[in-house]
Amino acid sequence: MIVPIAKYDAEGRCVKAGFSLRPIARAIKRAKKELAPSAETQERVEWTVVGITVIFGTVVAVEVLAAIAAIMM
C-alpha cells in the first residue's frame, strides 16, 4: 500500500509529488520480526552446531591416532 503525497509552496503550487514509502517500510519491518527465529530455535541451532563439531573432532582424533599407530608398527 503506497500513500500518495504532495508538497505545496506558499502560493499553492505543487513543488513535489510522489509516494510515501513509510507503509512499505513498516510492512518490511513487521515481516522481518515475524521471520526472525525464536530464542528456543536459536539455542537448538547452536547445540546442533556444537554436536556436529564434537563428532568431527572425534573422527579427526581417531584418524590421527590410527595414523600414529600405523607409523609405529
N, CA, C and O atoms as a GROMACS GRO file, in nm:
protein
  292
    1MET      N    1   0.085  -0.116   0.000
    1MET     CA    2   0.000   0.000   0.000
    1MET      C    3   0.090   0.124   0.000
    1MET      O    4   0.164   0.146   0.096
    2ILE      N    5   0.084   0.201  -0.104
    2ILE     CA    6   0.163   0.323  -0.115
    2ILE      C    7   0.068   0.441  -0.104
    2ILE      O    8  -0.035   0.447  -0.172
    3VAL      N    9   0.104   0.535  -0.017
    3VAL     CA   10   0.020   0.652   0.006
    3VAL      C   11   0.071   0.768  -0.077
    3VAL      O   12   0.188   0.804  -0.066
    4PRO      N   13  -0.014   0.827  -0.161
    4PRO     CA   14   0.033   0.941  -0.240
    4PRO      C   15   0.055   1.064  -0.151
    4PRO      O   16  -0.024   1.091  -0.061
    5ILE      N   17   0.162   1.135  -0.177
    5ILE     CA   18   0.191   1.258  -0.102
    5ILE      C   19   0.224   1.368  -0.202
    5ILE      O   20   0.267   1.341  -0.314
    6ALA      N   21   0.202   1.490  -0.161
    6ALA     CA   22   0.238   1.605  -0.244
    6ALA      C   23   0.274   1.720  -0.151
    6ALA      O   24   0.215   1.735  -0.044
    7LYS      N   25   0.370   1.800  -0.193
    7LYS     CA   26   0.408   1.918  -0.115
    7LYS      C   27   0.379   2.041  -0.198
    7LYS      O   28   0.401   2.044  -0.319
    8TYR      N   29   0.328   2.142  -0.131
    8TYR     CA   30   0.290   2.265  -0.199
    8TYR      C   31   0.365   2.383  -0.140
    8TYR      O   32   0.397   2.384  -0.022
    9ASP      N   33   0.394   2.480  -0.223
    9ASP     CA   34   0.459   2.601  -0.173
    9ASP      C   35   0.352   2.696  -0.118
    9ASP      O   36   0.233   2.664  -0.116
   10ALA      N   37   0.396   2.814  -0.073
   10ALA     CA   38   0.305   2.911  -0.010
   10ALA      C   39   0.197   2.960  -0.105
   10ALA      O   40   0.091   3.004  -0.061
   11GLU      N   41   0.222   2.953  -0.234
   11GLU     CA   42   0.124   3.001  -0.332
   11GLU      C   43   0.029   2.891  -0.378
   11GLU      O   44  -0.058   2.915  -0.462
   12GLY      N   45   0.044   2.770  -0.326
   12GLY     CA   46  -0.046   2.662  -0.360
   12GLY      C   47  -0.004   2.579  -0.479
   12GLY      O   48  -0.079   2.493  -0.524
   13ARG      N   49   0.117   2.602  -0.530
   13ARG     CA   50   0.166   2.523  -0.642
   13ARG      C   51   0.233   2.395  -0.590
   13ARG      O   52   0.299   2.396  -0.487
   14CYS      N   53   0.213   2.289  -0.663
   14CYS     CA   54   0.274   2.162  -0.626
   14CYS      C   55   0.424   2.167  -0.656
   14CYS      O   56   0.464   2.189  -0.771
   15VAL      N   57   0.506   2.147  -0.554
   15VAL     CA   58   0.651   2.150  -0.574
   15VAL      C   59   0.712   2.010  -0.571
   15VAL      O   60   0.822   1.989  -0.621
   16LYS      N   61   0.640   1.916  -0.513
   16LYS     CA   62   0.692   1.780  -0.508
   16LYS      C   63   0.574   1.684  -0.500
   16LYS      O   64   0.490   1.695  -0.411
   17ALA      N   65   0.570   1.592  -0.591
   17ALA     CA   66   0.466   1.491  -0.589
   17ALA      C   67   0.533   1.354  -0.588
   17ALA      O   68   0.638   1.336  -0.651
   18GLY      N   69   0.475   1.262  -0.519
   18GLY     CA   70   0.532   1.128  -0.513
   18GLY      C   71   0.452   1.038  -0.422
   18GLY      O   72   0.334   1.062  -0.397
   19PHE      N   73   0.516   0.935  -0.373
   19PHE     CA   74   0.450   0.839  -0.287
   19PHE      C   75   0.531   0.820  -0.160
   19PHE      O   76   0.654   0.828  -0.161
   20SER      N   77   0.461   0.796  -0.051
   20SER     CA   78   0.526   0.772   0.077
   20SER      C   79   0.567   0.626   0.085
   20SER      O   80   0.488   0.536   0.056
   21LEU      N   81   0.690   0.602   0.122
   21LEU     CA   82   0.740   0.466   0.136
   21LEU      C   83   0.725   0.414   0.279
   21LEU      O   84   0.761   0.300   0.307
   22ARG      N   85   0.673   0.496   0.369
   22ARG     CA   86   0.661   0.457   0.509
   22ARG      C   87   0.577   0.329   0.527
   22ARG      O   88   0.617   0.242   0.604
   23PRO      N   89   0.461   0.314   0.460
   23PRO     CA   90   0.385   0.190   0.478
   23PRO      C   91   0.462   0.066   0.432
   23PRO      O   92   0.450  -0.041   0.493
   24ILE      N   93   0.540   0.080   0.328
   24ILE     CA   94   0.621  -0.033   0.281
   24ILE      C   95   0.729  -0.066   0.384
   24ILE      O   96   0.755  -0.182   0.413
   25ALA      N   97   0.792   0.037   0.439
   25ALA     CA   98   0.896   0.016   0.541
   25ALA      C   99   0.838  -0.054   0.663
   25ALA      O  100   0.901  -0.143   0.719
   26ARG      N  101   0.719  -0.013   0.704
   26ARG     CA  102   0.654  -0.077   0.820
   26ARG      C  103   0.625  -0.225   0.790
   26ARG      O  104   0.647  -0.311   0.876
   27ALA      N  105   0.576  -0.253   0.671
   27ALA     CA  106   0.545  -0.392   0.634
   27ALA      C  107   0.672  -0.477   0.633
   27ALA      O  108   0.669  -0.592   0.676
   28ILE      N  109   0.781  -0.422   0.583
   28ILE     CA  110   0.908  -0.496   0.580
   28ILE      C  111   0.957  -0.521   0.722
   28ILE      O  112   1.003  -0.631   0.753
   29LYS      N  113   0.948  -0.421   0.808
   29LYS     CA  114   0.991  -0.436   0.946
   29LYS      C  115   0.909  -0.544   1.017
   29LYS      O  116   0.963  -0.625   1.092
   30ARG      N  117   0.778  -0.544   0.992
   30ARG     CA  118   0.690  -0.642   1.053
   30ARG      C  119   0.724  -0.783   1.003
   30ARG      O  120   0.726  -0.878   1.081
   31ALA      N  121   0.751  -0.796   0.875
   31ALA     CA  122   0.786  -0.926   0.818
   31ALA      C  123   0.918  -0.977   0.875
   31ALA      O  124   0.931  -1.096   0.904
   32LYS      N  125   1.016  -0.888   0.890
   32LYS     CA  126   1.144  -0.929   0.948
   32LYS      C  127   1.126  -0.980   1.090
   32LYS      O  128   1.185  -1.080   1.130
   33LYS      N  129   1.043  -0.911   1.166
   33LYS     CA  130   1.019  -0.951   1.304
   33LYS      C  131   0.953  -1.088   1.310
   33LYS      O  132   0.987  -1.170   1.395
   34GLU      N  133   0.857  -1.114   1.220
   34GLU     CA  134   0.787  -1.242   1.218
   34GLU      C  135   0.876  -1.355   1.171
   34GLU      O  136   0.859  -1.469   1.215
   35LEU      N  137   0.971  -1.327   1.083
   35LEU     CA  138   1.058  -1.430   1.029
   35LEU      C  139   1.181  -1.458   1.116
   35LEU      O  140   1.249  -1.558   1.096
   36ALA      N  141   1.208  -1.371   1.211
   36ALA     CA  142   1.325  -1.390   1.298
   36ALA      C  143   1.303  -1.515   1.385
   36ALA      O  144   1.194  -1.533   1.439
   37PRO      N  145   1.406  -1.600   1.398
   37PRO     CA  146   1.389  -1.722   1.479
   37PRO      C  147   1.376  -1.689   1.627
   37PRO      O  148   1.431  -1.590   1.675
   38SER      N  149   1.302  -1.771   1.697
   38SER     CA  150   1.283  -1.751   1.840
   38SER      C  151   1.411  -1.789   1.915
   38SER      O  152   1.503  -1.847   1.857
   39ALA      N  153   1.415  -1.755   2.042
   39ALA     CA  154   1.532  -1.787   2.124
   39ALA      C  155   1.550  -1.938   2.134
   39ALA      O  156   1.663  -1.987   2.134
   40GLU      N  157   1.440  -2.010   2.142
   40GLU     CA  158   1.447  -2.156   2.151
   40GLU      C  159   1.508  -2.216   2.024
   40GLU      O  160   1.590  -2.307   2.030
   41THR      N  161   1.466  -2.165   1.909
   41THR     CA  162   1.520  -2.214   1.782
   41THR      C  163   1.668  -2.182   1.770
   41THR      O  164   1.747  -2.265   1.724
   42GLN      N  165   1.708  -2.062   1.812
   42GLN     CA  166   1.850  -2.025   1.807
   42GLN      C  167   1.932  -2.118   1.895
   42GLN      O  168   2.042  -2.159   1.857
   43GLU      N  169   1.880  -2.151   2.014
   43GLU     CA  170   1.953  -2.239   2.105
   43GLU      C  171   1.966  -2.379   2.045
   43GLU      O  172   2.072  -2.442   2.057
   44ARG      N  173   1.861  -2.428   1.981
   44ARG     CA  174   1.868  -2.560   1.917
   44ARG      C  175   1.973  -2.562   1.807
   44ARG      O  176   2.048  -2.659   1.794
   45VAL      N  177   1.979  -2.456   1.728
   45VAL     CA  178   2.078  -2.449   1.620
   45VAL      C  179   2.219  -2.447   1.679
   45VAL      O  180   2.308  -2.515   1.628
   46GLU      N  181   2.238  -2.369   1.786
   46GLU     CA  182   2.371  -2.363   1.848
   46GLU      C  183   2.414  -2.500   1.899
   46GLU      O  184   2.528  -2.541   1.878
   47TRP      N  185   2.323  -2.573   1.967
   47TRP     CA  186   2.359  -2.705   2.019
   47TRP      C  187   2.382  -2.804   1.906
   47TRP      O  188   2.466  -2.894   1.920
   48THR      N  189   2.311  -2.790   1.797
   48THR     CA  190   2.333  -2.879   1.682
   48THR      C  191   2.473  -2.856   1.624
   48THR      O  192   2.543  -2.952   1.592
   49VAL      N  193   2.512  -2.730   1.612
   49VAL     CA  194   2.646  -2.699   1.561
   49VAL      C  195   2.753  -2.753   1.655
   49VAL      O  196   2.854  -2.808   1.610
   50VAL      N  197   2.731  -2.740   1.785
   50VAL     CA  198   2.827  -2.792   1.882
   50VAL      C  199   2.838  -2.944   1.869
   50VAL      O  200   2.948  -2.999   1.871
   51GLY      N  201   2.725  -3.011   1.855
   51GLY     CA  202   2.726  -3.157   1.841
   51GLY      C  203   2.801  -3.202   1.717
   51GLY      O  204   2.880  -3.296   1.723
   52ILE      N  205   2.776  -3.137   1.606
   52ILE     CA  206   2.845  -3.173   1.481
   52ILE      C  207   2.994  -3.149   1.494
   52ILE      O  208   3.075  -3.230   1.447
   53THR      N  209   3.031  -3.038   1.557
   53THR     CA  210   3.174  -3.008   1.578
   53THR      C  211   3.241  -3.114   1.664
   53THR      O  212   3.353  -3.155   1.635
   54VAL      N  213   3.173  -3.157   1.768
   54VAL     CA  214   3.230  -3.260   1.856
   54VAL      C  215   3.247  -3.391   1.779
   54VAL      O  216   3.350  -3.458   1.793
   55ILE      N  217   3.149  -3.427   1.699
   55ILE     CA  218   3.159  -3.552   1.622
   55ILE      C  219   3.276  -3.544   1.524
   55ILE      O  220   3.355  -3.638   1.514
   56PHE      N  221   3.288  -3.433   1.452
   56PHE     CA  222   3.400  -3.418   1.358
   56PHE      C  223   3.533  -3.418   1.431
   56PHE      O  224   3.630  -3.477   1.383
   57GLY      N  225   3.539  -3.353   1.546
   57GLY     CA  226   3.663  -3.353   1.625
   57GLY      C  227   3.702  -3.492   1.669
   57GLY      O  228   3.820  -3.528   1.667
   58THR      N  229   3.604  -3.571   1.708
   58THR     CA  230   3.631  -3.709   1.750
   58THR      C  231   3.681  -3.792   1.632
   58THR      O  232   3.776  -3.869   1.647
   59VAL      N  233   3.620  -3.777   1.517
   59VAL     CA  234   3.663  -3.852   1.398
   59VAL      C  235   3.807  -3.815   1.361
   59VAL      O  236   3.887  -3.903   1.329
   60VAL      N  237   3.839  -3.688   1.365
   60VAL     CA  238   3.976  -3.644   1.333
   60VAL      C  239   4.075  -3.700   1.434
   60VAL      O  240   4.183  -3.745   1.397
   61ALA      N  241   4.038  -3.698   1.562
   61ALA     CA  242   4.128  -3.750   1.665
   61ALA      C  243   4.153  -3.899   1.643
   61ALA      O  244   4.267  -3.945   1.657
   62VAL      N  245   4.051  -3.975   1.611
   62VAL     CA  246   4.066  -4.119   1.587
   62VAL      C  247   4.155  -4.142   1.465
   62VAL      O  248   4.239  -4.232   1.466
   63GLU      N  249   4.136  -4.063   1.359
   63GLU     CA  250   4.219  -4.078   1.240
   63GLU      C  251   4.365  -4.048   1.271
   63GLU      O  252   4.455  -4.118   1.223
   64VAL      N  253   4.390  -3.946   1.350
   64VAL     CA  254   4.528  -3.911   1.386
   64VAL      C  255   4.590  -4.025   1.469
   64VAL      O  256   4.704  -4.065   1.445
   65LEU      N  257   4.516  -4.076   1.564
   65LEU     CA  258   4.568  -4.189   1.644
   65LEU      C  259   4.594  -4.311   1.558
   65LEU      O  260   4.693  -4.382   1.578
   66ALA      N  261   4.506  -4.338   1.463
   66ALA     CA  262   4.527  -4.452   1.373
   66ALA      C  263   4.651  -4.431   1.287
   66ALA      O  264   4.725  -4.526   1.263
   67ALA      N  265   4.674  -4.308   1.240
   67ALA     CA  266   4.792  -4.280   1.160
   67ALA      C  267   4.918  -4.297   1.245
   67ALA      O  268   5.017  -4.350   1.196
   68ILE      N  269   4.916  -4.253   1.369
   68ILE     CA  270   5.033  -4.268   1.456
   68ILE      C  271   5.060  -4.416   1.482
   68ILE      O  272   5.175  -4.460   1.481
   69ALA      N  273   4.952  -4.492   1.506
   69ALA     CA  274   4.969  -4.635   1.531
   69ALA      C  275   5.025  -4.706   1.408
   69ALA      O  276   5.107  -4.797   1.421
   70ALA      N  277   4.982  -4.665   1.291
   70ALA     CA  278   5.031  -4.727   1.167
   70ALA      C  279   5.180  -4.697   1.146
   70ALA      O  280   5.255  -4.783   1.100
   71ILE      N  281   5.221  -4.577   1.180
   71ILE     CA  282   5.363  -4.538   1.165
   71ILE      C  283   5.450  -4.617   1.262
   71ILE      O  284   5.560  -4.659   1.228
   72MET      N  285   5.400  -4.637   1.384
   72MET     CA  286   5.478  -4.702   1.486
   72MET      C  287   5.493  -4.853   1.461
   72MET      O  288   5.584  -4.916   1.515
   73MET      N  289   5.405  -4.910   1.381
   73MET     CA  290   5.413  -5.054   1.356
   73MET      C  291   5.516  -5.085   1.255
   73MET      O  292   5.537  -5.202   1.222
   0.00000   0.00000   0.00000
